Amino acid sequence: MLEFLLVLALIGFMLAVILPRFQRAAQTSRFVEVRQQATEIASFINQWTDSQVRAQLADTSFTPKDFLMERVSTTNNNFKSEPLHHHYTGSDNFNSVEMLISPDDIPRNPFNQASCFDLVNDDLKRAPSPKPGLIYLTSFREKRRLGGDRGFRFFYLVYTGTDSNPRVSGFGVWYGGMDDEIEPGIRRGVFVNRYPDIPYRSSRIVDERRR
């Protein structure tokens, strides 16, 4: 009986040591997958912005930055574009990006196995969301150099972790020190692109915009 109890104690000790490590390894692998998904989505975001620029009217000059950050609509051909900036990929605003991807290649959130573009992977109220693996587009503006140009705006995808924020009830945290507002934290995410941060100037009033 003593030997049996000793074996049980040893098995319990081994499980107590091995299981947490296994769980951490499994969680790390999920976040590696999330980063891969974000990298794929970044390339499709660039395809989407290029297509939006090409589709605009000849007398408008919206840039990729405008389409990422603004609600753009033209009265002439009923053209409308919703901003992706400060939205999760589960938002309806990303529907046109999702349409560029083959159904068989749709990236999925490994924490819930749903499409990254599914509404379950959106959170209208919280950034960061307490739901893990949610991918979010954010940006920062490069500081203008003295006597230099207007600088650039850099776009990145950041994603949520598995912990909660003890200082803000109901909010989660960004994974791996990421942040949606502070430049060093944004740079920890997945780079999408950079564009000159130049205000749009229309030749005539054809657009309605909301930041």
PyMOL CGO cylinders between C-alpha atoms (Angstrom):
from pymol import cmd
from pymol.cgo import CYLINDER

trace = [
    CYLINDER, 0.00, 0.00, 0.00, 2.82, 2.38, 0.86, 0.3, 1, 1, 1, 1, 1, 1,
    CYLINDER, 2.82, 2.38, 0.86, 4.52, 1.68, -2.46, 0.3, 1, 1, 1, 1, 1, 1,
    CYLINDER, 4.52, 1.68, -2.46, 1.22, 2.28, -4.28, 0.3, 1, 1, 1, 1, 1, 1,
    CYLINDER, 1.22, 2.28, -4.28, 0.73, 5.59, -2.49, 0.3, 1, 1, 1, 1, 1, 1,
    CYLINDER, 0.73, 5.59, -2.49, 4.31, 6.56, -3.28, 0.3, 1, 1, 1, 1, 1, 1,
    CYLINDER, 4.31, 6.56, -3.28, 3.74, 5.85, -6.99, 0.3, 1, 1, 1, 1, 1, 1,
    CYLINDER, 3.74, 5.85, -6.99, 0.55, 7.94, -6.93, 0.3, 1, 1, 1, 1, 1, 1,
    CYLINDER, 0.55, 7.94, -6.93, 2.41, 10.79, -5.24, 0.3, 1, 1, 1, 1, 1, 1,
    CYLINDER, 2.41, 10.79, -5.24, 5.17, 10.64, -7.86, 0.3, 1, 1, 1, 1, 1, 1,
    CYLINDER, 5.17, 10.64, -7.86, 2.63, 10.62, -10.71, 0.3, 1, 1, 1, 1, 1, 1,
    CYLINDER, 2.63, 10.62, -10.71, 0.81, 13.58, -9.14, 0.3, 1, 1, 1, 1, 1, 1,
    CYLINDER, 0.81, 13.58, -9.14, 4.07, 15.49, -8.79, 0.3, 1, 1, 1, 1, 1, 1,
    CYLINDER, 4.07, 15.49, -8.79, 5.04, 14.80, -12.41, 0.3, 1, 1, 1, 1, 1, 1,
    CYLINDER, 5.04, 14.80, -12.41, 1.63, 15.90, -13.66, 0.3, 1, 1, 1, 1, 1, 1,
    CYLINDER, 1.63, 15.90, -13.66, 1.86, 19.07, -11.59, 0.3, 1, 1, 1, 1, 1, 1,
    CYLINDER, 1.86, 19.07, -11.59, 5.18, 19.87, -13.27, 0.3, 1, 1, 1, 1, 1, 1,
    CYLINDER, 5.18, 19.87, -13.27, 4.41, 18.71, -16.80, 0.3, 1, 1, 1, 1, 1, 1,
    CYLINDER, 4.41, 18.71, -16.80, 0.82, 19.90, -17.33, 0.3, 1, 1, 1, 1, 1, 1,
    CYLINDER, 0.82, 19.90, -17.33, 1.47, 23.64, -16.80, 0.3, 1, 1, 1, 1, 1, 1,
    CYLINDER, 1.47, 23.64, -16.80, 4.41, 23.46, -19.19, 0.3, 1, 1, 1, 1, 1, 1,
    CYLINDER, 4.41, 23.46, -19.19, 2.30, 21.64, -21.75, 0.3, 1, 1, 1, 1, 1, 1,
    CYLINDER, 2.30, 21.64, -21.75, -0.48, 24.21, -21.41, 0.3, 1, 1, 1, 1, 1, 1,
    CYLINDER, -0.48, 24.21, -21.41, 1.98, 27.09, -21.82, 0.3, 1, 1, 1, 1, 1, 1,
    CYLINDER, 1.98, 27.09, -21.82, 3.50, 25.45, -24.89, 0.3, 1, 1, 1, 1, 1, 1,
    CYLINDER, 3.50, 25.45, -24.89, 0.04, 24.90, -26.40, 0.3, 1, 1, 1, 1, 1, 1,
    CYLINDER, 0.04, 24.90, -26.40, -0.92, 28.51, -25.73, 0.3, 1, 1, 1, 1, 1, 1,
    CYLINDER, -0.92, 28.51, -25.73, 2.34, 29.80, -27.23, 0.3, 1, 1, 1, 1, 1, 1,
    CYLINDER, 2.34, 29.80, -27.23, 1.72, 27.76, -30.37, 0.3, 1, 1, 1, 1, 1, 1,
    CYLINDER, 1.72, 27.76, -30.37, -1.74, 29.30, -30.69, 0.3, 1, 1, 1, 1, 1, 1,
    CYLINDER, -1.74, 29.30, -30.69, -0.28, 32.79, -30.55, 0.3, 1, 1, 1, 1, 1, 1,
    CYLINDER, -0.28, 32.79, -30.55, 2.30, 31.84, -33.18, 0.3, 1, 1, 1, 1, 1, 1,
    CYLINDER, 2.30, 31.84, -33.18, -0.65, 30.83, -35.35, 0.3, 1, 1, 1, 1, 1, 1,
    CYLINDER, -0.65, 30.83, -35.35, -2.43, 34.12, -34.61, 0.3, 1, 1, 1, 1, 1, 1,
    CYLINDER, -2.43, 34.12, -34.61, 0.65, 36.01, -35.78, 0.3, 1, 1, 1, 1, 1, 1,
    CYLINDER, 0.65, 36.01, -35.78, 0.73, 33.96, -38.98, 0.3, 1, 1, 1, 1, 1, 1,
    CYLINDER, 0.73, 33.96, -38.98, -2.95, 34.74, -39.55, 0.3, 1, 1, 1, 1, 1, 1,
    CYLINDER, -2.95, 34.74, -39.55, -2.31, 38.45, -38.95, 0.3, 1, 1, 1, 1, 1, 1,
    CYLINDER, -2.31, 38.45, -38.95, 0.55, 38.39, -41.48, 0.3, 1, 1, 1, 1, 1, 1,
    CYLINDER, 0.55, 38.39, -41.48, -1.75, 36.88, -44.10, 0.3, 1, 1, 1, 1, 1, 1,
    CYLINDER, -1.75, 36.88, -44.10, -4.50, 39.39, -43.34, 0.3, 1, 1, 1, 1, 1, 1,
    CYLINDER, -4.50, 39.39, -43.34, -1.98, 42.26, -43.64, 0.3, 1, 1, 1, 1, 1, 1,
    CYLINDER, -1.98, 42.26, -43.64, -1.25, 41.24, -47.23, 0.3, 1, 1, 1, 1, 1, 1,
    CYLINDER, -1.25, 41.24, -47.23, -4.96, 41.15, -48.04, 0.3, 1, 1, 1, 1, 1, 1,
    CYLINDER, -4.96, 41.15, -48.04, -5.45, 44.57, -46.43, 0.3, 1, 1, 1, 1, 1, 1,
    CYLINDER, -5.45, 44.57, -46.43, -2.83, 45.93, -48.83, 0.3, 1, 1, 1, 1, 1, 1,
    CYLINDER, -2.83, 45.93, -48.83, -4.62, 44.30, -51.76, 0.3, 1, 1, 1, 1, 1, 1,
    CYLINDER, -4.62, 44.30, -51.76, -7.88, 45.85, -50.58, 0.3, 1, 1, 1, 1, 1, 1,
    CYLINDER, -7.88, 45.85, -50.58, -6.46, 49.37, -50.26, 0.3, 1, 1, 1, 1, 1, 1,
    CYLINDER, -6.46, 49.37, -50.26, -4.91, 49.11, -53.74, 0.3, 1, 1, 1, 1, 1, 1,
    CYLINDER, -4.91, 49.11, -53.74, -8.25, 48.06, -55.20, 0.3, 1, 1, 1, 1, 1, 1,
    CYLINDER, -8.25, 48.06, -55.20, -10.04, 50.91, -53.42, 0.3, 1, 1, 1, 1, 1, 1,
    CYLINDER, -10.04, 50.91, -53.42, -7.58, 53.45, -54.80, 0.3, 1, 1, 1, 1, 1, 1,
    CYLINDER, -7.58, 53.45, -54.80, -8.00, 52.10, -58.33, 0.3, 1, 1, 1, 1, 1, 1,
    CYLINDER, -8.00, 52.10, -58.33, -11.79, 52.06, -58.08, 0.3, 1, 1, 1, 1, 1, 1,
    CYLINDER, -11.79, 52.06, -58.08, -12.21, 55.71, -57.10, 0.3, 1, 1, 1, 1, 1, 1,
    CYLINDER, -12.21, 55.71, -57.10, -13.40, 58.40, -59.47, 0.3, 1, 1, 1, 1, 1, 1,
    CYLINDER, -13.40, 58.40, -59.47, -10.94, 60.24, -61.71, 0.3, 1, 1, 1, 1, 1, 1,
    CYLINDER, -10.94, 60.24, -61.71, -11.57, 63.56, -59.95, 0.3, 1, 1, 1, 1, 1, 1,
    CYLINDER, -11.57, 63.56, -59.95, -10.87, 62.22, -56.44, 0.3, 1, 1, 1, 1, 1, 1,
    CYLINDER, -10.87, 62.22, -56.44, -7.46, 61.48, -54.99, 0.3, 1, 1, 1, 1, 1, 1,
    CYLINDER, -7.46, 61.48, -54.99, -7.97, 59.36, -51.91, 0.3, 1, 1, 1, 1, 1, 1,
    CYLINDER, -7.97, 59.36, -51.91, -4.83, 57.57, -50.74, 0.3, 1, 1, 1, 1, 1, 1,
    CYLINDER, -4.83, 57.57, -50.74, -4.56, 54.11, -49.16, 0.3, 1, 1, 1, 1, 1, 1,
    CYLINDER, -4.56, 54.11, -49.16, -4.25, 55.88, -45.81, 0.3, 1, 1, 1, 1, 1, 1,
    CYLINDER, -4.25, 55.88, -45.81, -7.60, 57.60, -46.39, 0.3, 1, 1, 1, 1, 1, 1,
    CYLINDER, -7.60, 57.60, -46.39, -9.35, 54.31, -47.10, 0.3, 1, 1, 1, 1, 1, 1,
    CYLINDER, -9.35, 54.31, -47.10, -7.83, 52.70, -44.02, 0.3, 1, 1, 1, 1, 1, 1,
    CYLINDER, -7.83, 52.70, -44.02, -8.75, 55.54, -41.65, 0.3, 1, 1, 1, 1, 1, 1,
    CYLINDER, -8.75, 55.54, -41.65, -11.85, 57.22, -43.06, 0.3, 1, 1, 1, 1, 1, 1,
    CYLINDER, -11.85, 57.22, -43.06, -15.41, 56.53, -44.06, 0.3, 1, 1, 1, 1, 1, 1,
    CYLINDER, -15.41, 56.53, -44.06, -15.35, 57.49, -47.73, 0.3, 1, 1, 1, 1, 1, 1,
    CYLINDER, -15.35, 57.49, -47.73, -18.39, 57.85, -49.95, 0.3, 1, 1, 1, 1, 1, 1,
    CYLINDER, -18.39, 57.85, -49.95, -18.88, 59.54, -53.31, 0.3, 1, 1, 1, 1, 1, 1,
    CYLINDER, -18.88, 59.54, -53.31, -22.22, 60.91, -54.42, 0.3, 1, 1, 1, 1, 1, 1,
    CYLINDER, -22.22, 60.91, -54.42, -21.61, 60.28, -58.12, 0.3, 1, 1, 1, 1, 1, 1,
    CYLINDER, -21.61, 60.28, -58.12, -21.44, 56.50, -58.33, 0.3, 1, 1, 1, 1, 1, 1,
    CYLINDER, -21.44, 56.50, -58.33, -22.72, 55.54, -54.90, 0.3, 1, 1, 1, 1, 1, 1,
    CYLINDER, -22.72, 55.54, -54.90, -19.25, 54.35, -53.91, 0.3, 1, 1, 1, 1, 1, 1,
    CYLINDER, -19.25, 54.35, -53.91, -18.82, 53.72, -50.19, 0.3, 1, 1, 1, 1, 1, 1,
    CYLINDER, -18.82, 53.72, -50.19, -15.91, 52.47, -48.10, 0.3, 1, 1, 1, 1, 1, 1,
    CYLINDER, -15.91, 52.47, -48.10, -15.81, 51.87, -44.35, 0.3, 1, 1, 1, 1, 1, 1,
    CYLINDER, -15.81, 51.87, -44.35, -12.59, 52.39, -42.33, 0.3, 1, 1, 1, 1, 1, 1,
    CYLINDER, -12.59, 52.39, -42.33, -10.58, 49.44, -41.05, 0.3, 1, 1, 1, 1, 1, 1,
    CYLINDER, -10.58, 49.44, -41.05, -8.56, 51.53, -38.60, 0.3, 1, 1, 1, 1, 1, 1,
    CYLINDER, -8.56, 51.53, -38.60, -9.38, 50.87, -34.93, 0.3, 1, 1, 1, 1, 1, 1,
    CYLINDER, -9.38, 50.87, -34.93, -11.53, 47.86, -35.78, 0.3, 1, 1, 1, 1, 1, 1,
    CYLINDER, -11.53, 47.86, -35.78, -11.12, 44.13, -35.17, 0.3, 1, 1, 1, 1, 1, 1,
    CYLINDER, -11.12, 44.13, -35.17, -11.08, 41.88, -38.22, 0.3, 1, 1, 1, 1, 1, 1,
    CYLINDER, -11.08, 41.88, -38.22, -14.41, 40.45, -37.02, 0.3, 1, 1, 1, 1, 1, 1,
    CYLINDER, -14.41, 40.45, -37.02, -16.04, 43.82, -37.74, 0.3, 1, 1, 1, 1, 1, 1,
    CYLINDER, -16.04, 43.82, -37.74, -18.37, 44.16, -40.74, 0.3, 1, 1, 1, 1, 1, 1,
    CYLINDER, -18.37, 44.16, -40.74, -15.93, 46.80, -42.02, 0.3, 1, 1, 1, 1, 1, 1,
    CYLINDER, -15.93, 46.80, -42.02, -13.58, 43.94, -42.96, 0.3, 1, 1, 1, 1, 1, 1,
    CYLINDER, -13.58, 43.94, -42.96, -16.18, 42.17, -45.12, 0.3, 1, 1, 1, 1, 1, 1,
    CYLINDER, -16.18, 42.17, -45.12, -14.65, 43.51, -48.34, 0.3, 1, 1, 1, 1, 1, 1,
    CYLINDER, -14.65, 43.51, -48.34, -11.21, 42.25, -47.26, 0.3, 1, 1, 1, 1, 1, 1,
    CYLINDER, -11.21, 42.25, -47.26, -12.67, 38.83, -46.50, 0.3, 1, 1, 1, 1, 1, 1,
    CYLINDER, -12.67, 38.83, -46.50, -14.12, 38.70, -50.03, 0.3, 1, 1, 1, 1, 1, 1,
    CYLINDER, -14.12, 38.70, -50.03, -10.59, 38.71, -51.44, 0.3, 1, 1, 1, 1, 1, 1,
    CYLINDER, -10.59, 38.71, -51.44, -9.78, 35.40, -49.74, 0.3, 1, 1, 1, 1, 1, 1,
    CYLINDER, -9.78, 35.40, -49.74, -10.73, 31.96, -50.96, 0.3, 1, 1, 1, 1, 1, 1,
    CYLINDER, -10.73, 31.96, -50.96, -13.22, 30.28, -48.56, 0.3, 1, 1, 1, 1, 1, 1,
    CYLINDER, -13.22, 30.28, -48.56, -10.75, 27.40, -48.13, 0.3, 1, 1, 1, 1, 1, 1,
    CYLINDER, -10.75, 27.40, -48.13, -8.01, 29.82, -47.06, 0.3, 1, 1, 1, 1, 1, 1,
    CYLINDER, -8.01, 29.82, -47.06, -9.92, 31.95, -44.57, 0.3, 1, 1, 1, 1, 1, 1,
    CYLINDER, -9.92, 31.95, -44.57, -7.69, 32.46, -41.49, 0.3, 1, 1, 1, 1, 1, 1,
    CYLINDER, -7.69, 32.46, -41.49, -9.20, 31.21, -38.23, 0.3, 1, 1, 1, 1, 1, 1,
    CYLINDER, -9.20, 31.21, -38.23, -8.72, 32.25, -34.64, 0.3, 1, 1, 1, 1, 1, 1,
    CYLINDER, -8.72, 32.25, -34.64, -7.09, 29.18, -33.00, 0.3, 1, 1, 1, 1, 1, 1,
    CYLINDER, -7.09, 29.18, -33.00, -8.74, 30.03, -29.68, 0.3, 1, 1, 1, 1, 1, 1,
    CYLINDER, -8.74, 30.03, -29.68, -12.29, 29.54, -30.96, 0.3, 1, 1, 1, 1, 1, 1,
    CYLINDER, -12.29, 29.54, -30.96, -11.74, 27.99, -34.43, 0.3, 1, 1, 1, 1, 1, 1,
    CYLINDER, -11.74, 27.99, -34.43, -14.01, 30.64, -35.99, 0.3, 1, 1, 1, 1, 1, 1,
    CYLINDER, -14.01, 30.64, -35.99, -13.06, 32.72, -39.02, 0.3, 1, 1, 1, 1, 1, 1,
    CYLINDER, -13.06, 32.72, -39.02, -11.06, 35.80, -38.05, 0.3, 1, 1, 1, 1, 1, 1,
    CYLINDER, -11.06, 35.80, -38.05, -13.76, 37.74, -39.94, 0.3, 1, 1, 1, 1, 1, 1,
    CYLINDER, -13.76, 37.74, -39.94, -16.64, 36.20, -37.97, 0.3, 1, 1, 1, 1, 1, 1,
    CYLINDER, -16.64, 36.20, -37.97, -18.59, 38.51, -35.66, 0.3, 1, 1, 1, 1, 1, 1,
    CYLINDER, -18.59, 38.51, -35.66, -17.52, 36.40, -32.68, 0.3, 1, 1, 1, 1, 1, 1,
    CYLINDER, -17.52, 36.40, -32.68, -14.03, 37.82, -33.27, 0.3, 1, 1, 1, 1, 1, 1,
    CYLINDER, -14.03, 37.82, -33.27, -15.21, 41.40, -32.90, 0.3, 1, 1, 1, 1, 1, 1,
    CYLINDER, -15.21, 41.40, -32.90, -15.72, 43.52, -29.79, 0.3, 1, 1, 1, 1, 1, 1,
    CYLINDER, -15.72, 43.52, -29.79, -17.48, 46.85, -30.25, 0.3, 1, 1, 1, 1, 1, 1,
    CYLINDER, -17.48, 46.85, -30.25, -16.86, 48.05, -26.71, 0.3, 1, 1, 1, 1, 1, 1,
    CYLINDER, -16.86, 48.05, -26.71, -13.38, 47.00, -25.65, 0.3, 1, 1, 1, 1, 1, 1,
    CYLINDER, -13.38, 47.00, -25.65, -9.87, 47.38, -26.95, 0.3, 1, 1, 1, 1, 1, 1,
    CYLINDER, -9.87, 47.38, -26.95, -8.17, 45.26, -25.85, 0.3, 1, 1, 1, 1, 1, 1,
    CYLINDER, -8.17, 45.26, -25.85, -10.97, 42.70, -25.66, 0.3, 1, 1, 1, 1, 1, 1,
    CYLINDER, -10.97, 42.70, -25.66, -10.95, 39.92, -23.05, 0.3, 1, 1, 1, 1, 1, 1,
    CYLINDER, -10.95, 39.92, -23.05, -11.46, 37.46, -25.94, 0.3, 1, 1, 1, 1, 1, 1,
    CYLINDER, -11.46, 37.46, -25.94, -8.06, 36.01, -26.93, 0.3, 1, 1, 1, 1, 1, 1,
    CYLINDER, -8.06, 36.01, -26.93, -6.66, 36.03, -30.46, 0.3, 1, 1, 1, 1, 1, 1,
    CYLINDER, -6.66, 36.03, -30.46, -8.66, 39.01, -31.78, 0.3, 1, 1, 1, 1, 1, 1,
    CYLINDER, -8.66, 39.01, -31.78, -6.75, 40.96, -34.45, 0.3, 1, 1, 1, 1, 1, 1,
    CYLINDER, -6.75, 40.96, -34.45, -6.99, 44.77, -34.49, 0.3, 1, 1, 1, 1, 1, 1,
    CYLINDER, -6.99, 44.77, -34.49, -5.71, 47.41, -36.92, 0.3, 1, 1, 1, 1, 1, 1,
    CYLINDER, -5.71, 47.41, -36.92, -4.01, 50.41, -35.36, 0.3, 1, 1, 1, 1, 1, 1,
    CYLINDER, -4.01, 50.41, -35.36, -1.38, 52.97, -36.36, 0.3, 1, 1, 1, 1, 1, 1,
    CYLINDER, -1.38, 52.97, -36.36, 1.00, 55.68, -35.22, 0.3, 1, 1, 1, 1, 1, 1,
    CYLINDER, 1.00, 55.68, -35.22, 2.22, 58.83, -36.87, 0.3, 1, 1, 1, 1, 1, 1,
    CYLINDER, 2.22, 58.83, -36.87, 5.93, 59.29, -37.34, 0.3, 1, 1, 1, 1, 1, 1,
    CYLINDER, 5.93, 59.29, -37.34, 7.20, 62.42, -35.63, 0.3, 1, 1, 1, 1, 1, 1,
    CYLINDER, 7.20, 62.42, -35.63, 7.84, 65.14, -38.16, 0.3, 1, 1, 1, 1, 1, 1,
    CYLINDER, 7.84, 65.14, -38.16, 11.49, 65.99, -38.53, 0.3, 1, 1, 1, 1, 1, 1,
    CYLINDER, 11.49, 65.99, -38.53, 12.48, 69.64, -38.33, 0.3, 1, 1, 1, 1, 1, 1,
    CYLINDER, 12.48, 69.64, -38.33, 12.40, 71.03, -41.84, 0.3, 1, 1, 1, 1, 1, 1,
    CYLINDER, 12.40, 71.03, -41.84, 11.31, 67.66, -43.23, 0.3, 1, 1, 1, 1, 1, 1,
    CYLINDER, 11.31, 67.66, -43.23, 8.18, 66.38, -44.92, 0.3, 1, 1, 1, 1, 1, 1,
    CYLINDER, 8.18, 66.38, -44.92, 4.85, 65.58, -43.31, 0.3, 1, 1, 1, 1, 1, 1,
    CYLINDER, 4.85, 65.58, -43.31, 6.11, 62.21, -42.15, 0.3, 1, 1, 1, 1, 1, 1,
    CYLINDER, 6.11, 62.21, -42.15, 4.47, 58.82, -42.46, 0.3, 1, 1, 1, 1, 1, 1,
    CYLINDER, 4.47, 58.82, -42.46, 1.69, 56.91, -40.74, 0.3, 1, 1, 1, 1, 1, 1,
    CYLINDER, 1.69, 56.91, -40.74, 2.59, 53.30, -39.93, 0.3, 1, 1, 1, 1, 1, 1,
    CYLINDER, 2.59, 53.30, -39.93, -0.14, 50.66, -39.76, 0.3, 1, 1, 1, 1, 1, 1,
    CYLINDER, -0.14, 50.66, -39.76, 0.15, 47.50, -37.68, 0.3, 1, 1, 1, 1, 1, 1,
    CYLINDER, 0.15, 47.50, -37.68, -2.06, 44.60, -36.63, 0.3, 1, 1, 1, 1, 1, 1,
    CYLINDER, -2.06, 44.60, -36.63, -2.00, 43.81, -32.90, 0.3, 1, 1, 1, 1, 1, 1,
    CYLINDER, -2.00, 43.81, -32.90, -3.84, 41.01, -31.16, 0.3, 1, 1, 1, 1, 1, 1,
    CYLINDER, -3.84, 41.01, -31.16, -5.32, 40.20, -27.75, 0.3, 1, 1, 1, 1, 1, 1,
    CYLINDER, -5.32, 40.20, -27.75, -3.86, 37.89, -25.13, 0.3, 1, 1, 1, 1, 1, 1,
    CYLINDER, -3.86, 37.89, -25.13, -5.43, 35.51, -22.62, 0.3, 1, 1, 1, 1, 1, 1,
    CYLINDER, -5.43, 35.51, -22.62, -5.08, 37.62, -19.47, 0.3, 1, 1, 1, 1, 1, 1,
    CYLINDER, -5.08, 37.62, -19.47, -7.42, 40.27, -18.10, 0.3, 1, 1, 1, 1, 1, 1,
    CYLINDER, -7.42, 40.27, -18.10, -6.57, 43.82, -17.11, 0.3, 1, 1, 1, 1, 1, 1,
    CYLINDER, -6.57, 43.82, -17.11, -6.91, 44.07, -13.32, 0.3, 1, 1, 1, 1, 1, 1,
    CYLINDER, -6.91, 44.07, -13.32, -7.11, 47.87, -13.52, 0.3, 1, 1, 1, 1, 1, 1,
    CYLINDER, -7.11, 47.87, -13.52, -10.02, 47.96, -15.98, 0.3, 1, 1, 1, 1, 1, 1,
    CYLINDER, -10.02, 47.96, -15.98, -12.89, 45.55, -15.34, 0.3, 1, 1, 1, 1, 1, 1,
    CYLINDER, -12.89, 45.55, -15.34, -14.09, 43.70, -18.43, 0.3, 1, 1, 1, 1, 1, 1,
    CYLINDER, -14.09, 43.70, -18.43, -11.02, 44.51, -20.51, 0.3, 1, 1, 1, 1, 1, 1,
    CYLINDER, -11.02, 44.51, -20.51, -8.29, 42.14, -21.65, 0.3, 1, 1, 1, 1, 1, 1,
    CYLINDER, -8.29, 42.14, -21.65, -4.67, 42.81, -22.55, 0.3, 1, 1, 1, 1, 1, 1,
    CYLINDER, -4.67, 42.81, -22.55, -2.70, 42.92, -25.80, 0.3, 1, 1, 1, 1, 1, 1,
    CYLINDER, -2.70, 42.92, -25.80, -0.38, 39.97, -26.28, 0.3, 1, 1, 1, 1, 1, 1,
    CYLINDER, -0.38, 39.97, -26.28, 3.36, 40.20, -25.72, 0.3, 1, 1, 1, 1, 1, 1,
    CYLINDER, 3.36, 40.20, -25.72, 3.54, 43.87, -24.72, 0.3, 1, 1, 1, 1, 1, 1,
    CYLINDER, 3.54, 43.87, -24.72, 1.62, 45.06, -27.76, 0.3, 1, 1, 1, 1, 1, 1,
    CYLINDER, 1.62, 45.06, -27.76, -0.39, 48.26, -27.56, 0.3, 1, 1, 1, 1, 1, 1,
    CYLINDER, -0.39, 48.26, -27.56, -2.91, 50.03, -29.77, 0.3, 1, 1, 1, 1, 1, 1,
    CYLINDER, -2.91, 50.03, -29.77, -1.80, 53.57, -28.88, 0.3, 1, 1, 1, 1, 1, 1,
    CYLINDER, -1.80, 53.57, -28.88, 1.85, 53.65, -27.82, 0.3, 1, 1, 1, 1, 1, 1,
    CYLINDER, 1.85, 53.65, -27.82, 4.42, 53.40, -30.64, 0.3, 1, 1, 1, 1, 1, 1,
    CYLINDER, 4.42, 53.40, -30.64, 6.81, 50.83, -29.10, 0.3, 1, 1, 1, 1, 1, 1,
    CYLINDER, 6.81, 50.83, -29.10, 3.86, 48.57, -28.30, 0.3, 1, 1, 1, 1, 1, 1,
    CYLINDER, 3.86, 48.57, -28.30, 2.37, 49.01, -31.76, 0.3, 1, 1, 1, 1, 1, 1,
    CYLINDER, 2.37, 49.01, -31.76, 5.68, 48.02, -33.34, 0.3, 1, 1, 1, 1, 1, 1,
    CYLINDER, 5.68, 48.02, -33.34, 5.45, 44.65, -31.54, 0.3, 1, 1, 1, 1, 1, 1,
    CYLINDER, 5.45, 44.65, -31.54, 2.53, 43.80, -33.81, 0.3, 1, 1, 1, 1, 1, 1,
    CYLINDER, 2.53, 43.80, -33.81, 2.48, 42.76, -37.47, 0.3, 1, 1, 1, 1, 1, 1,
    CYLINDER, 2.48, 42.76, -37.47, 3.51, 45.50, -39.91, 0.3, 1, 1, 1, 1, 1, 1,
    CYLINDER, 3.51, 45.50, -39.91, 0.94, 46.24, -42.61, 0.3, 1, 1, 1, 1, 1, 1,
    CYLINDER, 0.94, 46.24, -42.61, 2.28, 49.28, -44.48, 0.3, 1, 1, 1, 1, 1, 1,
    CYLINDER, 2.28, 49.28, -44.48, 3.28, 52.91, -44.19, 0.3, 1, 1, 1, 1, 1, 1,
    CYLINDER, 3.28, 52.91, -44.19, 1.81, 55.84, -46.10, 0.3, 1, 1, 1, 1, 1, 1,
    CYLINDER, 1.81, 55.84, -46.10, 2.53, 59.59, -46.27, 0.3, 1, 1, 1, 1, 1, 1,
    CYLINDER, 2.53, 59.59, -46.27, 0.36, 61.28, -43.68, 0.3, 1, 1, 1, 1, 1, 1,
    CYLINDER, 0.36, 61.28, -43.68, -1.04, 63.91, -46.05, 0.3, 1, 1, 1, 1, 1, 1,
    CYLINDER, -1.04, 63.91, -46.05, -4.55, 65.34, -45.58, 0.3, 1, 1, 1, 1, 1, 1,
    CYLINDER, -4.55, 65.34, -45.58, -6.96, 64.70, -48.44, 0.3, 1, 1, 1, 1, 1, 1,
    CYLINDER, -6.96, 64.70, -48.44, -7.71, 67.65, -50.70, 0.3, 1, 1, 1, 1, 1, 1,
    CYLINDER, -7.71, 67.65, -50.70, -10.66, 67.22, -53.07, 0.3, 1, 1, 1, 1, 1, 1,
    CYLINDER, -10.66, 67.22, -53.07, -11.03, 69.20, -56.29, 0.3, 1, 1, 1, 1, 1, 1,
    CYLINDER, -11.03, 69.20, -56.29, -14.73, 69.47, -55.51, 0.3, 1, 1, 1, 1, 1, 1,
    CYLINDER, -14.73, 69.47, -55.51, -17.11, 68.32, -52.81, 0.3, 1, 1, 1, 1, 1, 1,
    CYLINDER, -17.11, 68.32, -52.81, -17.83, 64.68, -53.63, 0.3, 1, 1, 1, 1, 1, 1,
    CYLINDER, -17.83, 64.68, -53.63, -17.07, 62.93, -50.37, 0.3, 1, 1, 1, 1, 1, 1,
    CYLINDER, -17.07, 62.93, -50.37, -18.47, 62.62, -46.90, 0.3, 1, 1, 1, 1, 1, 1,
    CYLINDER, -18.47, 62.62, -46.90, -15.98, 61.55, -44.27, 0.3, 1, 1, 1, 1, 1, 1,
    CYLINDER, -15.98, 61.55, -44.27, -15.91, 60.65, -40.64, 0.3, 1, 1, 1, 1, 1, 1,
    CYLINDER, -15.91, 60.65, -40.64, -12.74, 59.80, -38.77, 0.3, 1, 1, 1, 1, 1, 1,
]
cmd.load_cgo(trace, "trace")
